[in-house]
Every structure is written in structure tokens, then in C-alpha cells.
Amino acid sequence: MQIWKKIKPYVLHMRPLSWPIFLIHMGVGFAFADGFKMGFNAIFIFLAGWFIWVILLNSGTLTFNSYYDKDTGSVMWLNKPPKLPKHLLLFSWILFIFGLVLSYFINFRFFIAYLIFFVLAVMYSHPLIR
């Protein structure tokens, strides 16, 4: 229980309520793109891609943005944002970099797409670039 109290603000800033929506959106798109073949390998690639894109890239983007915006009111999937945890910025970079490394193992196009959205996310949120 002590550990949950420490990690809960980090998890909440990742906006886990949005994850099932992304799973459905990406699942439908992937099924159409894959021609509804959906063998074991395709399902594995889809789930790995979903994890990398949603849990690492999207959550990294949201935590990065939360660090700089310091929202206190309701904001995208978070009615009452918790106080910013001490290491939220570092946490967001860990998510970003871990996702970037893993994205390379999906395929090169996925890696490039990840890299582009990673750069755009930083440009959107960082005060020196806005």
C-alpha cells in the first residue's frame, strides 16, 4: 500500500482511463490494415505496438505536458490532477526513451513515426519551443 501511494500520482498523470479507448481505436485500424488476418504474430505486434505507442509515447507525452502545464483543474481524463510528483519530468523521459528503443524492434517505419511524434510532443509542451 505504501508503494501505491508513491506511484499513484505518476500513474494518474499517465491517464490510464484513456488506454482502453486507444486499444479499440488502434485495434480497428490494425485489423483493417492487416486485412483481418490476425494470426499470433500479428496480434503480438499489435499488442507490442499498442503498449509502445499508448503506454510509453502517449503517457510520456501526457506526463511531460503535465510537468510544464501544472494543471490544477480538470484536464483530459483527469478530473482532479494530483500534485506533481517530484520526478515527473524524469519519469516522462524514461517513458519516451524506453518507447523509442522498443519501437525500433517493431519495424523501421514504426520507429520513424514514434520519433516524429516524440519530437512533436516535446515541441508542443516545452516552454522554450511553444
N, C-alpha and C positions, 0 to 999 in steps of 0.2 A: 504493500500500500504506500509506503514511503517513496518508492521509486516512481509510482504513478503520479504522485503529487509533483515530483520534479520534472517528469517528461510531459505531463498533460498540457502545459501551455505550448510546448513545441508541436505536439500532435494537433492541437486545436488550430494553431496558425497554419497548419498544412491543409486545413479544410476537408477533413475526411468525409463529410456529408456529400461532397461533390464526386467522390470516387465512383459510386455505382452509376451515376449518370454518364460519366466518361466511359465506363465499361460497356454500357449499352450503345452509346454513340460509336465508339471505336469498333465494337463487335459487329454492328450492322455494316459499317463501312468496310471492315476487313472481309466480312462474308461476301459482299458484293465484289470486292476487288479480287478475292481468291476464287471466285466462281463457285462458291458454296461447296468446295471440295472438303475442307475442314478435316483433314487427316490429323494424326497425332502430332506430326512435325509442325503443321500449320497452326494448330491450337497452341503448341508450346511457344512458337514465335509470336503469336498474337498476345499471349499472356505475358511473355517477357517484354514485348513492346509496350503493352499497357502499363506494366509496372515501371518501366523506364520513363515513359512519357508522362504518366499521370502522377505516380508516387514520387518520382525523383525530379523531373523537369517542372511539372506544374506546381507541385508542392514547394520546390525550391524557389520558383517564381513568386509564389504567394508569401512565403516566409521572408524572402528578400524584400518584397514590396512592403510587407508589414513593418519590417525593421525601419524603413525610411519614412513611411507614411504615419506611423504611430497612431493608427485609428483608435478612437475611443468609442465610437458609436457603431451601430450595425453596419457590417460590410460583408459582401459576398460570402454566403454560407456561414457567417459567424455573427450571431445576434449581439453577443456581449464579448468583444475581444478581451482575452486575458491580458494582464500586464505583460509587457515584452520580456521574455526570458533573457538572462544575461548574455547568452551565447547564440542568440537567434541568427545574427549575421553569419557567424562561423558555420552554424548548422545549415543555413541555406546554401553556402558554398560547398559544403560536404555533399549535400543532395545533388547540386549541379554537377560537380566534378565526377562523383560516382556514376551518375547517369551518363555523362559524356563518355567515360571509359566503357561502360557496358553497352552503350548504343553502337559502338564500333563492331561489336560481336553480332549484332542483328544483320546489318549489311551496310555498305558504304553510303548508300542514299539515305538511310535512316540516320546515320551518323551526321551527315551534312545537314539534314533537316533539323536534327537536335541542336547542332551547333548554331544554325541560323536563329532558331527560336530562343536559344540561350542568350545570344548576343542581343536580340531584340528585347528580351525580358530585362536584362541589365540596363539597356538604354532607356527603357520605359520608366524604371524605378529609381535609378541612381540620380541624385540631385545635381551632379556635375554635368550630366548629359541632357536631362529633361529640358 
